[in-house]
């Protein structure tokens, strides 16, 4: 079980502990804007479910059943660490247990952390030219 943060400590998402105001939950519109800010990101379907794709490949999706985002390319060790550090945000279902992924509750996932997880996935699935152009614009 995760211990409460003390003043000056940070959680797995880099947020500060007690004494600071928390952020309000990320909305669907904010989540969608973060996803679609990546070049080539588009709304589509994955296994018949609404999803976001890049280069025709799965990028992320919001699970309607529990309002969790599917985050790919998360190692099994990192997933265990995230779930232990922040069980209120990160979790897994039996379906995802054999995949390098983690589920994150949108209500408690920090938008910056979400963007970082997506950046990792984007670097893996984007076309090389698109990635190079995107990286040049990040400076």
Secondary structure, 3 states (H helix, E strand, C coil): CCCCCCCCCECCCCCECCCCCCCCCCCHHHHHHHHHCCCCEEEEEECCEEEEEECCEEEECEECCCCEEEEECCCHHHHHHHHHHCCCCEECCHHHCCCCEEEEECCCCCHHHHHHHHHHHHHHHCCHHHHHHHHHHCC
